[in-house]
Amino acid sequence: MVSFPDDLLRAVDAEARRRGTTRSGLLRELADEALSKKSAARARRMAEIDRLRGPAKRRGGGVAELVKAHRP
């Protein structure tokens, strides 16, 4: 169960109707899209750190410090 303010729920329902889907279907699609974008952004950032410093050679090895130093 998820709670939304009435105005947001009306907007979700209107968008679901516009797309020809259900409220649940729309929310599932939007959640999947948002999580996929976040995962892709994380992978890009990890690749960027690898380019800057080279990939980690072994477990540990200061990886936490490297991530903290390059965290936006």
N, C-alpha and C positions, 0 to 999 in steps of 0.2 A: 504494500500500500504506500502510496506517495501522495503528499499534500501539495497543492499549488494554490496561489491566490486566485480568486475568481477571474480577474481580468486576464491572467496568464492562461488559465484553463480555457477561457473563451477563445483566445488567440490560437492555442494548440488545436482546439476543435475546428476552428475555421480553416487552419492550414491542413488538417487531416482531410476535411471535406474537399478542399481545393485539390489535394493530391489524389483523392479517391481512395483513401485508406482509413483505417480506424485510428482512434486516439492511441491505443497501445502500439499499433504498427508504426505510427509516426514517432512516438517516443523511443521505440526500439531503434529505428533508423537514425534518429538524431544522436542517441547515446553511442551507437556504434561508430558513427561518423566522428564525433568528438573524441572518443577514445582512440580511434585509428590515427587521427591527426596528432594527438599527444604522443602516441607511440612512435610515429614517423619523426616528429620533432626531436624526440629523445635519441633516436637512432642517428639522426643528422648531427646532433650535438656530440654524441660519442665519437662519430667519425671525425668530426672537426678536432676534438681533443687528440685523437690518434694521429691526425696529420700534424698537429702542433708539437706533440711530445713523443710520438711513436706509440705503438700498441704496448699494453702491459706485457711484461715478460713472464711474470709468474703471479701466483696468488699473493695478495697483499701488496707489498712493495710500494707503499705510499699512494695507492690508488685513491683512497679517501681524501687525502690532502690534495691530490691533483684535481679531483672533481670539485672540491671546495674552492680551490684557487681559480677555477674557470667557470664557476657558477655565475649566471647573470644576476 
